[in-house]
Amino acid sequence: MPDYSDVAVLAVSKVYGASPISPRMAWANAAAEVFPNSVSMQVKGCPRTTFLTLCASGVVKGVPGGAAMRDSENARHAQDCLKLLAQDPSYVTMSPRKLWGVVTHASGKTYNQQMHVVLGLAQAGLLRFGVEPTIQR
């Protein structure tokens, strides 16, 4: 069954593909392709914000960073997850829900597929570690 890791990886290929498009448009196109029968999954905000944060941060290979992103909990969680993965690459083998518990310090905050995006990109080799995110908190 496809999930948001599939959307993230496909979106990156669309950003720098034959007809490059913005990360936001790439996400929308990829989500429509991966979830053709579910508009609610196509427009789900948490995974989209996570993907756009990673792109804006300059950590996604092939995607120029520096785009303005507003601060949000999802942006902070994505950045915190990046730091964890950079410090200990073994986290990339963790299940998305377990990783969410680590990132949120087991706060009980509802999981909305954010770690699927980060792990999907990391497992596909599409993240650059050691790059300081450019998003301001």
GIZI-V997643 format. One record per residue. RES is the residue in one letter. PHI is phi in whole degrees, -180 to 180 (none if undefined). D_CENTER is the distance of its C-alpha to the mean C-alpha in whole Angstrom. Layout:
res & phi & d_center
RES & PHI & D_CENTER
RES & PHI & D_CENTER
This chain:
res & phi & d_center
M & none & 19
P & -69 & 15
D & -142 & 12
Y & -72 & 9
S & -67 & 8
D & -65 & 11
V & -63 & 9
A & -61 & 6
V & -66 & 9
L & -65 & 12
A & -62 & 10
V & -61 & 10
S & -64 & 14
K & -78 & 15
V & -62 & 14
Y & -116 & 16
G & -78 & 18
A & -59 & 22
S & -122 & 21
P & -57 & 19
I & -135 & 17
S & -67 & 15
P & -56 & 11
R & -63 & 12
M & -69 & 14
A & -62 & 13
W & -62 & 10
A & -60 & 13
N & -65 & 15
A & -66 & 13
A & -63 & 13
A & -66 & 17
E & -74 & 17
V & -76 & 15
F & -120 & 17
P & -64 & 20
N & -106 & 22
S & -139 & 20
V & -63 & 19
S & -62 & 18
M & -74 & 15
Q & -66 & 15
V & -106 & 14
K & -55 & 13
G & -76 & 11
C & -62 & 9
P & -67 & 6
R & -63 & 7
T & -62 & 7
T & -61 & 4
F & -61 & 3
L & -65 & 7
T & -64 & 7
L & -61 & 6
C & -64 & 8
A & -64 & 11
S & -72 & 11
G & 82 & 12
V & -100 & 10
V & -91 & 9
K & -59 & 12
G & 85 & 14
V & -117 & 13
P & -66 & 15
G & -84 & 14
G & 98 & 16
A & -68 & 15
A & -72 & 16
M & -134 & 14
R & -79 & 15
D & -67 & 15
S & -156 & 14
E & -61 & 13
N & -63 & 10
A & -63 & 9
R & -66 & 12
H & -64 & 10
A & -62 & 7
Q & -67 & 10
D & -64 & 12
C & -65 & 10
L & -59 & 10
K & -63 & 14
L & -61 & 14
L & -65 & 13
A & -69 & 15
Q & -74 & 18
D & -145 & 18
P & -60 & 17
S & -67 & 18
Y & -61 & 15
V & -65 & 13
T & -92 & 16
M & -74 & 16
S & -69 & 15
P & -56 & 12
R & -68 & 14
K & -65 & 16
L & -62 & 13
W & -58 & 13
G & -61 & 17
V & -68 & 17
V & -62 & 14
T & -95 & 16
H & 56 & 19
A & 51 & 20
S & -73 & 21
G & 88 & 21
K & -60 & 18
T & -62 & 17
Y & -86 & 14
N & -128 & 12
Q & 75 & 9
Q & -61 & 6
M & -72 & 7
H & -59 & 7
V & -65 & 4
V & -63 & 4
L & -66 & 8
G & -61 & 8
L & -68 & 7
A & -64 & 9
Q & -67 & 12
A & -86 & 12
G & 73 & 13
L & -102 & 10
L & -110 & 10
R & -102 & 13
F & -94 & 14
G & 88 & 17
V & -95 & 15
E & -75 & 16
P & -57 & 13
T & -96 & 15
I & -73 & 14
Q & -92 & 17
R & -89 & 17
